[in-house]
Amino acid sequence: MKGLLEYLACQLVDSPDQVRVQEIEGERSIILELRVAPEDMGKVIGRQGKTAQAIRTLVKAAGLRENKRVMVEII
């Protein structure tokens, strides 16, 4: 799921070399922290958060395959 999130974020931003994803894994859940360049933050969040919500939905669906609860935090 980390790879999926990195791929999605890199496709959206102007500075893909500054995309960082940190994975914090628990017993039944995974927290993915997404960091992008400050000027790319708006592109990742989108209007009214719609892009961010779409990213969270895709990653959450991928997590269901592994019976894990996945949360994406955009920092």
BASE-918873 format. One record per residue: residue number from 1; z, x, y of N, C-alpha, C in turn. Coordinates in steps of 0.1 Angstrom, whole numbers. Layout:
BEGIN
nr_nzz_nxx_nyy_cazz_caxx_cayy_czz_cxx_cyy
NUM_Z_X_Y_Z_X_Y_Z_X_Y
...
END
This chain:
BEGIN
nr_nzz_nxx_nyy_cazz_caxx_cayy_czz_cxx_cyy
1_0_8_-12_0_0_0_0_9_13
2_6_20_12_6_29_23_-9_33_26
3_-17_36_16_-31_39_19_-38_28_25
4_-36_16_21_-42_4_26_-39_3_41
5_-26_4_44_-22_3_58_-28_14_67
6_-29_26_62_-35_37_69_-50_34_72
7_-56_29_61_-71_26_62_-73_16_73
8_-66_5_72_-67_-6_82_-65_-1_96
9_-54_6_98_-51_11_112_-61_20_117
10_-66_29_109_-76_39_113_-89_32_117
11_-92_21_111_-104_14_115_-103_7_128
12_-91_4_132_-89_-3_145_-87_5_157
13_-82_17_156_-78_25_167_-89_35_172
14_-87_41_184_-97_51_189_-92_65_184
15_-80_67_181_-74_80_177_-69_79_163
16_-78_79_153_-73_77_139_-65_89_134
17_-66_101_141_-58_112_137_-43_111_141
18_-40_101_149_-26_99_153_-19_88_146
19_-26_82_136_-20_72_128_-11_78_118
20_2_73_117_11_78_108_18_66_101
21_19_66_88_26_56_81_37_62_72
22_49_57_74_61_62_67_65_51_57
23_67_54_45_71_44_35_86_46_31
24_93_35_32_107_35_28_108_25_17
25_111_30_5_110_22_-7_124_19_-12
26_127_6_-14_139_1_-20_137_-3_-34
27_146_-10_-40_145_-14_-54_134_-25_-56
28_134_-35_-47_125_-46_-48_116_-47_-35
29_118_-39_-26_111_-40_-13_106_-27_-8
30_96_-27_1_90_-16_7_89_-18_22
31_93_-9_30_92_-10_44_82_1_48
32_71_-4_55_61_5_60_62_6_75
33_64_18_80_65_20_95_52_26_100
34_45_18_108_32_23_113_34_28_128
35_29_40_130_30_46_143_15_50_147
36_12_46_159_-1_49_165_0_54_179
37_-10_60_185_-10_65_198_-6_53_208
38_1_56_219_5_45_228_-7_37_233
39_-18_44_236_-30_37_241_-36_28_231
40_-34_30_218_-39_22_207_-30_10_203
41_-18_9_209_-9_-1_204_-14_-15_206
42_-21_-17_217_-27_-31_219_-37_-35_209
43_-45_-25_204_-55_-28_195_-49_-32_181
44_-38_-25_178_-32_-28_165_-24_-42_165
45_-18_-45_177_-11_-57_178_-21_-69_180
46_-30_-67_189_-40_-78_191_-35_-89_201
47_-44_-98_204_-40_-109_213_-30_-118_206
48_-18_-120_213_-7_-128_208_-3_-124_194
49_-5_-111_190_0_-106_177_-9_-110_165
50_-20_-115_167_-28_-120_156_-33_-109_147
51_-37_-98_153_-42_-86_145_-30_-81_136
52_-19_-79_143_-7_-75_135_-3_-84_124
53_-4_-97_127_-1_-107_116_-11_-106_105
54_-23_-104_108_-34_-103_97_-31_-90_89
55_-28_-79_95_-24_-67_88_-13_-69_79
56_-2_-76_84_10_-79_76_6_-87_64
57_-3_-97_66_-7_-106_55_-14_-99_44
58_-23_-90_48_-31_-82_38_-22_-73_30
59_-13_-66_37_-4_-57_30_6_-64_21
60_11_-76_26_20_-84_18_13_-89_5
61_0_-93_6_-7_-97_-6_-9_-86_-16
62_-11_-74_-11_-12_-62_-20_1_-60_-27
63_12_-62_-20_25_-60_-25_29_-70_-36
64_23_-81_-36_26_-92_-46_21_-87_-60
65_10_-79_-60_5_-74_-72_15_-65_-80
66_24_-59_-72_34_-50_-78_48_-56_-78
67_48_-69_-75_61_-76_-74_71_-70_-65
68_66_-65_-53_74_-59_-43_72_-68_-30
69_83_-68_-22_83_-74_-9_80_-63_1
70_69_-65_8_65_-55_18_66_-60_32
71_72_-51_40_74_-54_54_67_-43_62
72_59_-47_72_52_-37_81_59_-38_95
73_63_-26_99_69_-25_113_60_-16_121
74_56_-21_132_47_-13_141_56_-7_152
75_56_6_152_65_13_161_57_21_171
END
